[in-house]
Amino acid sequence: IEKMPFVKVIKSKSYFKRYQVKFRRRREGKTDYRARKRLTIQDKNKYNTPRYRFVVRITNKDVICQFVRALIVGDEVVCAAYAHELPRYGIPTGLTNYSAAYATGLLAARRL
């Protein structure tokens, strides 16, 4: 049995003319739009009721807690709390540990 020779696949001009690039945040790997749709979509029988989600980001020096609602033009942060605000409430150190994240979440919930 004779092997077929290797044939390099050449993408033609017509291929690139029809090629459509993905969304920028998809290309950057930041947003999974399938998961985002499931998070943000609201039932039709609830009409225009906003659907909130609680977002927590932990950085090296801070904990950020936000209540976010999705709009057509973009996401809107309804209220937010940061761990660097905790010294005002009696927690002077350890602003990125588990208990600081809990306290920051409580602070954000009180503001909502």
TORSE-644290 format. One line per 2 residues: number of its first residue (from 0); for each residue x, y, z of N, C-alpha, C, CB. Coordinates in steps of 0.2 Angstrom, whole numbers, plus 5000, padded with zeros to 4 digits. Glycine has a CB too. Layout:
BEGIN
NUM> X/Y/Z/X/Y/Z/X/Y/Z/X/Y/Z | ...
//
This chain:
BEGIN
0> 5004/4994/5000/5000/5000/5000/5005/5006/5000/4995/5000/5006 | 5003/5011/4995/5007/5017/4995/5004/5022/4999/5008/5018/4987
2> 5009/5026/5002/5006/5031/5006/5005/5038/5002/5011/5033/5012 | 5000/5041/5004/4999/5048/5000/5004/5053/5003/4991/5050/5001
4> 5006/5057/4998/5011/5062/5000/5007/5068/5005/5014/5066/4994 | 5011/5071/5009/5008/5076/5013/5006/5082/5009/5014/5078/5018
6> 5000/5085/5010/4998/5090/5006/4996/5096/5011/4991/5088/5002 | 5000/5101/5010/4999/5107/5015/4992/5110/5014/5004/5112/5014
8> 4988/5112/5019/4981/5115/5018/4982/5122/5017/4977/5113/5024 | 4980/5125/5012/4981/5132/5010/4974/5135/5011/4984/5133/5003
10> 4974/5140/5015/4967/5143/5016/4967/5149/5011/4966/5146/5023 | 4962/5149/5007/4962/5154/5001/4959/5161/5004/4958/5151/4996
12> 4959/5165/4999/4956/5172/5000/4949/5172/5002/4958/5176/4994 | 4945/5167/4999/4938/5167/5000/4937/5164/5007/4935/5162/4995
14> 4941/5160/5010/4941/5158/5017/4941/5164/5022/4946/5153/5019 | 4946/5168/5021/4948/5174/5025/4943/5180/5024/4955/5177/5024
16> 4940/5180/5018/4934/5185/5017/4928/5184/5021/4932/5185/5010 | 4927/5177/5022/4921/5175/5026/4922/5174/5033/4918/5169/5023
18> 4928/5175/5035/4930/5173/5042/4928/5179/5047/4938/5173/5043 | 4924/5177/5052/4922/5182/5057/4926/5181/5064/4914/5181/5058
20> 4929/5186/5066/4932/5186/5073/4927/5185/5078/4937/5192/5074 | 4930/5182/5084/4926/5181/5090/4926/5188/5094/4928/5176/5094
22> 4921/5189/5099/4921/5195/5103/4928/5196/5106/4915/5194/5108 | 4929/5202/5107/4936/5203/5110/4937/5200/5117/4937/5211/5111
24> 4932/5200/5121/4933/5197/5128/4933/5189/5127/4927/5199/5133 | 4930/5187/5122/4931/5179/5121/4938/5178/5119/4926/5177/5116
26> 4941/5182/5114/4947/5181/5112/4952/5182/5118/4949/5186/5106 | 4951/5186/5122/4956/5187/5128/4955/5182/5133/4955/5194/5131
28> 4949/5178/5133/4948/5172/5137/4945/5175/5144/4954/5169/5139 | 4942/5181/5144/4940/5184/5150/4932/5182/5151/4940/5191/5150
30> 4928/5181/5146/4921/5180/5147/4919/5174/5143/4917/5186/5144 | 4915/5170/5147/4912/5164/5144/4905/5166/5143/4912/5158/5149
32> 4903/5168/5137/4896/5171/5135/4891/5166/5136/4896/5173/5128 | 4892/5159/5136/4887/5154/5137/4885/5155/5144/4889/5147/5135
34> 4890/5155/5149/4889/5155/5156/4886/5162/5158/4895/5154/5160 | 4888/5167/5155/4885/5174/5156/4878/5174/5155/4889/5179/5152
36> 4876/5171/5149/4869/5171/5147/4865/5168/5152/4868/5168/5140 | 4867/5162/5155/4863/5159/5160/4863/5162/5166/4867/5152/5161
38> 4868/5166/5168/4868/5170/5174/4863/5176/5174/4875/5172/5176 | 4863/5179/5168/4860/5186/5168/4853/5186/5165/4864/5190/5164
40> 4851/5180/5162/4844/5180/5158/4839/5180/5163/4844/5175/5153 | 4833/5183/5162/4828/5183/5167/4821/5181/5163/4826/5191/5170
42> 4817/5177/5167/4811/5175/5164/4807/5180/5162/4807/5171/5170 | 4803/5179/5156/4799/5184/5153/4793/5186/5157/4796/5181/5146
44> 4790/5181/5161/4785/5183/5165/4786/5187/5171/4781/5176/5168 | 4793/5188/5172/4795/5193/5177/4796/5200/5174/4801/5191/5181
46> 4794/5201/5168/4795/5207/5164/4802/5210/5165/4789/5212/5167 | 4802/5216/5168/4809/5220/5168/4812/5220/5174/4808/5227/5165
48> 4811/5215/5179/4814/5214/5185/4821/5213/5185/4810/5209/5189 | 4825/5217/5188/4832/5216/5188/4834/5210/5191/4836/5222/5190
50> 4840/5207/5188/4842/5201/5191/4849/5203/5194/4842/5195/5187 | 4850/5202/5200/4857/5204/5203/4861/5198/5204/4856/5208/5210
52> 4868/5199/5203/4873/5194/5205/4878/5197/5210/4876/5191/5199 | 4880/5193/5214/4885/5195/5219/4892/5193/5217/4884/5192/5226
54> 4897/5198/5216/4903/5197/5213/4908/5198/5218/4904/5201/5207 | 4913/5193/5219/4918/5194/5224/4925/5193/5221/4918/5189/5230
56> 4929/5198/5221/4936/5198/5218/4941/5199/5224/4937/5203/5213 | 4946/5194/5224/4951/5194/5229/4957/5196/5226/4951/5188/5233
58> 4960/5202/5228/4967/5203/5225/4972/5202/5231/4967/5211/5223 | 4978/5204/5229/4984/5203/5234/4983/5208/5240/4990/5204/5231
60> 4980/5213/5239/4979/5218/5245/4972/5220/5247/4983/5224/5243 | 4967/5217/5243/4960/5219/5244/4955/5214/5243/4959/5226/5240
62> 4949/5215/5246/4943/5210/5244/4938/5215/5241/4941/5206/5250 | 4935/5214/5235/4930/5218/5232/4924/5214/5232/4933/5221/5225
64> 4919/5217/5235/4912/5214/5234/4907/5218/5231/4909/5212/5241 | 4904/5216/5226/4899/5220/5222/4893/5217/5220/4903/5222/5215
66> 4887/5220/5220/4881/5218/5218/4880/5221/5211/4875/5220/5223 | 4879/5217/5206/4880/5219/5199/4873/5217/5196/4886/5216/5195
68> 4870/5221/5191/4865/5219/5187/4867/5220/5180/4858/5223/5189 | 4864/5216/5176/4866/5216/5169/4861/5220/5165/4866/5209/5166
70> 4863/5225/5161/4859/5229/5156/4861/5227/5149/4859/5236/5158 | 4858/5230/5144/4859/5229/5137/4866/5233/5136/4854/5231/5133
72> 4867/5239/5138/4873/5243/5137/4879/5241/5141/4871/5250/5138 | 4878/5237/5146/4883/5234/5150/4881/5233/5157/4889/5239/5150
74> 4886/5230/5161/4884/5229/5168/4884/5235/5172/4889/5223/5171 | 4880/5235/5177/4879/5241/5182/4881/5239/5189/4873/5245/5181
76> 4885/5242/5192/4887/5240/5199/4882/5244/5204/4894/5242/5201 | 4878/5240/5207/4872/5243/5211/4875/5246/5218/4867/5238/5213
78> 4879/5242/5221/4883/5244/5227/4889/5240/5228/4879/5244/5233 | 4894/5242/5231/4901/5239/5232/4903/5240/5239/4906/5241/5227
80> 4908/5236/5241/4911/5237/5248/4918/5234/5246/4908/5233/5254 | 4923/5237/5250/4930/5235/5249/4933/5234/5256/4934/5241/5246
82> 4938/5229/5256/4941/5227/5263/4945/5233/5266/4945/5221/5262 | 4947/5238/5261/4951/5243/5264/4947/5248/5268/4955/5247/5259
84> 4940/5247/5268/4936/5251/5272/4935/5248/5279/4929/5252/5269 | 4937/5242/5280/4936/5238/5286/4939/5241/5293/4938/5231/5286
86> 4945/5245/5292/4948/5248/5298/4943/5253/5301/4954/5251/5297 | 4938/5256/5297/4933/5261/5300/4929/5257/5305/4929/5264/5295
88> 4928/5250/5304/4923/5247/5308/4926/5242/5313/4919/5242/5303 | 4933/5243/5314/4936/5239/5320/4940/5233/5318/4931/5237/5324
90> 4941/5232/5311/4946/5227/5309/4952/5230/5306/4942/5222/5304 | 4957/5231/5310/4963/5235/5307/4968/5231/5303/4967/5237/5313
92> 4968/5224/5303/4973/5220/5300/4970/5214/5296/4979/5218/5304 | 4974/5211/5292/4972/5205/5289/4966/5206/5284/4970/5200/5294
94> 4967/5211/5279/4961/5213/5275/4960/5208/5269/4963/5220/5273 | 4964/5203/5268/4963/5198/5263/4961/5191/5265/4969/5198/5258
96> 4961/5190/5271/4959/5183/5274/4952/5181/5273/4962/5182/5281 | 4950/5175/5275/4943/5173/5275/4938/5177/5278/4943/5165/5277
98> 4940/5179/5285/4936/5183/5289/4935/5190/5286/4938/5183/5296 | 4940/5192/5283/4939/5199/5280/4934/5199/5274/4946/5202/5278
100> 4935/5193/5270/4930/5193/5265/4923/5192/5267/4932/5186/5260 | 4922/5188/5272/4915/5188/5275/4913/5195/5278/4915/5183/5281
102> 4917/5198/5281/4915/5205/5284/4914/5210/5278/4921/5208/5288 | 4918/5209/5273/4916/5214/5267/4910/5212/5264/4922/5213/5262
104> 4908/5206/5263/4902/5204/5261/4896/5206/5265/4901/5196/5260 | 4897/5206/5271/4892/5208/5276/4891/5216/5275/4893/5207/5283
106> 4896/5219/5274/4896/5227/5273/4892/5228/5267/4903/5230/5273 | 4894/5225/5261/4890/5226/5255/4883/5224/5255/4893/5221/5249
108> 4881/5219/5259/4874/5217/5260/4870/5222/5264/4874/5210/5263 | 4874/5225/5269/4870/5231/5273/4869/5237/5268/4875/5233/5279
110> 4873/5238/5263/4873/5244/5259/4867/5243/5254/4879/5246/5256 | 4866/5237/5252/4860/5235/5247/4854/5237/5251/4861/5228/5245
//
